[in-house]
Structures are given as C-alpha cells and as structure tokens.
Amino acid sequence: MSTDRPTRRTHARRRRGRAFATSFAIVVGVLAAVGLGGAALTTAQGPRVTDVQIDTAAAVAASGSRVLFTTTQSLAEVSPEQVTVSPAADFTVDTVGRTVGVRFALPLWDATDYTVTISGVTGIGGGQSATITEDFTTPALEVYLLQRGEGKDTVFRTELAGDAAVPVFTAPHIEDFRATSGHLVVATRDDADLSELIVTERDGSDPRTLPLPGDGMVTNLQSADRGDLIGYTFTDADIGPAGGRESVLHTASLGAGRVDDEPTPITIDGGDSRVEDWRFVPGTDSVLLLTFDGALTLASAAGGEPVALGNAVGIHGIARGSTEAVVERVDGLARIDLATADEEKLPGTAPGLGQPGAVTPLPGSTGATLRVLAHLEGFTLLSTDVAVVDAEGAARTVFTVAPEDTLLQSCISPSGRYAALLLAPDTVDNPYDGYALPLPTRLETHVIALDGEVPDNEVVALAGFDISWCQNATRG
C-alpha cells in the first residue's frame, strides 16, 4: 500500500492549523485595533492622573516637600504659570516623563485645606490638554519643648493645643536639645560635669551617645533645617594658659551609617577660629561664623575657601528658605545675600515705636522681620512690644510684654505662620538655675499667630523653653 496519500487524520490536522492561524490573525488584528483605539482615545482625552503622592506630615515640618502627579502619558514641560496653589504658597515645578512635581519652597501651614491645580497639561506629542487637581489637608503641628526640674529634666512633644504633652526623653541634667528631620539631639552633663550628646529617634527611642572631639563642654547646639546635620561649639575641659581648643565649631551628620563618625571641625586658616556665634545657611552645606575677633565669615563644612564678609557685632539670623542674613554692624543692622555677598542697610522703625532689640528674619526673601522694641523712661523699662516689620520699615505690633515680665527669646515657626516668645514671668521673684546655660526657673513659651490681630492672636502658652522652632539656644 502507498504511504504518499494523505490520511484523514492528516487532513484534520491541516484544517485545525489553518483555523488556528486564521483565529490568531483575527485576535492580533483586534488587539492592535484596540491598542490604536486606546492610544487615540488617551490622546483625545488628554493626560489622566493615575497616582498622586504627598507626605503631609513632612510638608508642615520642613521645606522642600512635593506633590507628585503621575499620568497616563509622557508630558510636555509644565511651567509655573500653569500651577495654582490655594492657599498661596511659593513653589517650583519640574516635569519628568509621565510625572510632574510641585515643590514647596517653605513648609505649609498646619491644619489647612490645600488645593493644587495644574491647567493645560498636554502629552509630549501634543493632543488634547487636561486640568489635573489634588485636594489635601495638612495635619496639626507638633513641637518639642524642654522643662527643667529638680533632678529630672524632660523633653516633651505636644501639639499646639497644649493639652496632650508626651514626655519623650528624660535625664538628670539637660542643657539644650535640637530636633532634626529624623532625630532628637540632646546636650546633657554627666557626673563629672562633662558634656555628652545623645541622639534618639524623634519619639525618644534608641538613645545613642555621639562621639565628641574630647572631654569638654558643648555649647550653641544647632541643627540644619533640612537633613540630619547638626553643629556645636566645643571647648576642652582642661583649657588653660597652656592652650587647648576653645569654642571651636564642629559639625556632624546623623544620616544612616554616620552616627559614629567623628565630628568635623571648621577652622579659619590664618584667623581666629574661636566662634562667638554661628548659623547654618539654609539649602547649602555652608555656615555663617562670627569669630571672637569680630570677623564675619562664610565657610563650608565640606571644605573650600572661606568668604570674608567684614566685621560684625552679632548675627541676628538667616531667613528660612533663603540665603538672606540679618547681621549687626557697628553702624547698624544690615541684610546680606550670602549667595552673592550683596548687602544693604535694614530699614529702622520709627523712634516712637521703641528702642530696637533682637531681630528675627521671617521665612522667605520678603525682607520682613520680627523685632523686639522696648519702651523706656530713662533707664526704666515700661513695656516691650514685638512687631512684624516689612521691608520698608512699617511695623505692626503683634504682642506686648508686661513690664514685670522679661522676653528672653523670639523664634519663628518654619512656615512663618507663628512666632514663639519665651517669657520669664515675674522676673524679680523668678531666680535663675545653676546650669551652664542659666535660665529663670519658671518659663513660659507663648505661641502667637502672625496673621492675627492683637489681642486675639495668642494660640497657646506652654510651660517650658527651647521650642523646636528655634535655630539657636536662648542667651538667658
């Protein structure tokens, strides 16, 4: 029998193969049509949002937080003119692939409803434009304060309501503390009256001792507005006529894997490296130093050539979210742009408003400041006003201190919404303690809203001092 003739089974296999090929071709054609139709539909509809990311807790705590929109298409570049933030906030915008981000220059206001809207959003290939929007609410603000007691000092965490304070760290002797983006750093004294620096998580857990340059005293502890960078001045315990380190600025990173790193000293070649006062410059790795010889210097913790900025009497502060510093020269107050070294005199206030004292720059580059103005009759203090002063010198009083009380320090919240005023009530009957940083035994931190009207602008009065908004320690 010949084997060349196809069998029935062979014919069936061939029919099934042709049917499968035909069906596969139809399916591929349908999928292609659907894909082309979907792409056409997406282009016709414009970009649509598939995901939105915003860390609201971080947004009220520090500058640089972002709202990130991810869309269905790669996007044409979005300009700032297309973005609206309500309530108004300074921002920048960037576009990468299918994502557009709105970055806030300063922390947002707490407990506030925000809306971010971007209009005219188009795909990189053109087509229909779309408007994308996101609503979110920021949380209530939390702050940290220090209370000294008989043999036990405590750092507390509290909301501005002030009725739910939680102790997060306790030690027999706390001189000072600072809060970074991820940690608390506490300056304590041991039984030998030597300084220790203890770092914990923000809830006070996992305490660790930071390495210091040696045995001695830590003063003027500060933290950078962003990141986990701290700095302090250090003096050797055995300093004397034979020499030793005195008030030398050191910086240290608390970032992952760096807690055990040795601190980095910042010295001035050929000049006096003993630091009278200093500040971190926001958004940079630089510090502004005022040394014992009166020299004002901009230096980098990473090295590099320092920039001499002449002589000064004091540093009043650097506005958060900017490089504008307010310093006191022999001939008056000056505002310096540390990015360019451009300088101008700071306008004074009308003489009738009082004798000027401390000046605190408000966040941003508006030129506005918070100023302390004392009313005197001869050498007798009648009262003290705290006023918001604009760039032209116009003043608006936001708080008045009674003559029997003393204002020790004023600090601005990172967003600029509030001021914290540290008062020592009943000064005559309020003795100082025996710490290296001596302070009256009874202290009150009054939080006021800078957008309110006197006398209704006080938010809360809290027991304690060193509120975590402050960039440097009170001078007592």
Secondary structure, 3 states (H helix, E strand, C coil): CCCCCCCHHHHHHHHHHHHHHHHHHHHHHHHHHHHHHHHHHHHHHCCCEEEEECCHHHHHHCCCCEEEEEECCCECCCCHHHEEEECCCCEEEEEECCEEEEEECCCCCCCCEEEEEEEEEEECCEEEEEEEEEEEECCCCEEEEEECCCCCEEEEEEECCCCCCEEEEEECCEEEEEECCCEEEEEEECCCCCEEEEEEECCCCCCEECCCCCCEEEEEEEECCCCCEEEEEEEECCCECCECCCCEEEEEECCCCCCCCCCEEECCCCCCCEEEEEEECCCCCEEEEEECCCEEEEEECCCCCCEEEEECCEEEEECCCCCEEEEEECCEEEEEECCCCEEEECCCCCHHHCEEEEEEECCCCCCCEEEEEEEEECCEEEEEEEEEECCCCCEEEEEEECCCCEEEEEEECCCCCEEEEEEECCHHHCCECCCCCCCECCCEEEEEECCCCCCCCEEEEEECECCCCCCCCCCC
